[in-house]
Amino acid sequence: MSIYMESRPEPLEEWRFPKNAREVAEELDLCGVPLDANPAQARVLLELNGTWACRAVVADALRWRTRLSTMSGHSDS
């Protein structure tokens, strides 16, 4: 296990913790995170809306959203 493992925020009752990248992607949509956001920007917006996810899962969710958007022909611009 990495010594840089991220710990969850406290108190736990006040936060949502999506289980996987698909759920994080749904939260990104609900929070209005643009498709071209980087993981740091996305995490800030998620946390401001009461959702916590580790950096790796947020990065996976952003890649998944971008890939899905490209395949469906939609974009934010």
C-alpha positions in Angstrom: 0.0 0.0 0.0 1.2 3.5 -0.8 2.3 5.8 1.9 0.5 8.5 0.0 -2.9 6.8 0.3 -5.6 9.4 0.5 -7.9 9.3 3.6 -11.6 10.0 3.6 -12.8 13.3 5.0 -14.5 13.5 8.4 -17.3 13.4 9.5 -18.3 10.6 7.1 -22.0 11.3 7.4 -21.7 14.6 5.6 -20.1 13.1 2.4 -21.1 11.0 -0.5 -18.6 8.3 -1.6 -19.3 7.0 -5.1 -18.3 3.3 -5.5 -16.6 3.4 -8.9 -15.6 5.6 -11.9 -19.1 5.3 -13.4 -20.7 6.7 -10.3 -18.1 9.5 -10.1 -18.8 10.3 -13.7 -22.5 10.7 -12.8 -21.6 13.0 -9.9 -19.3 15.0 -12.3 -22.4 15.5 -14.6 -24.6 16.5 -11.7 -22.0 19.0 -10.4 -21.6 20.6 -13.9 -17.9 19.7 -14.3 -16.9 20.5 -17.9 -15.5 17.7 -20.1 -12.1 19.4 -20.4 -11.6 19.8 -16.6 -8.5 18.2 -15.2 -8.7 15.9 -12.1 -7.7 18.6 -9.6 -10.5 20.9 -10.9 -13.0 18.1 -10.9 -12.2 17.1 -7.3 -12.6 20.7 -6.1 -16.1 20.9 -7.7 -17.0 17.4 -6.4 -15.9 18.3 -2.8 -17.7 21.6 -2.9 -20.9 19.6 -3.6 -20.2 17.0 -0.8 -18.8 14.2 -2.9 -15.4 12.7 -2.2 -13.4 10.4 -4.5 -9.7 9.6 -4.7 -7.6 11.2 -7.5 -7.2 8.0 -9.5 -11.0 7.3 -9.6 -11.7 10.9 -10.6 -9.1 10.7 -13.4 -10.7 7.4 -14.6 -14.1 9.0 -14.6 -12.9 12.0 -16.6 -11.4 9.7 -19.2 -14.6 7.6 -19.3 -16.8 10.8 -19.8 -14.5 12.1 -22.5 -14.5 8.8 -24.4 -18.2 8.5 -24.1 -18.7 12.0 -25.3 -16.4 11.5 -28.2 -18.3 8.3 -29.2 -21.7 10.0 -29.0 -20.6 13.1 -30.8 -21.4 15.5 -27.9 -19.2 18.2 -26.4 -19.4 21.0 -23.9 -18.5 23.7 -26.4 
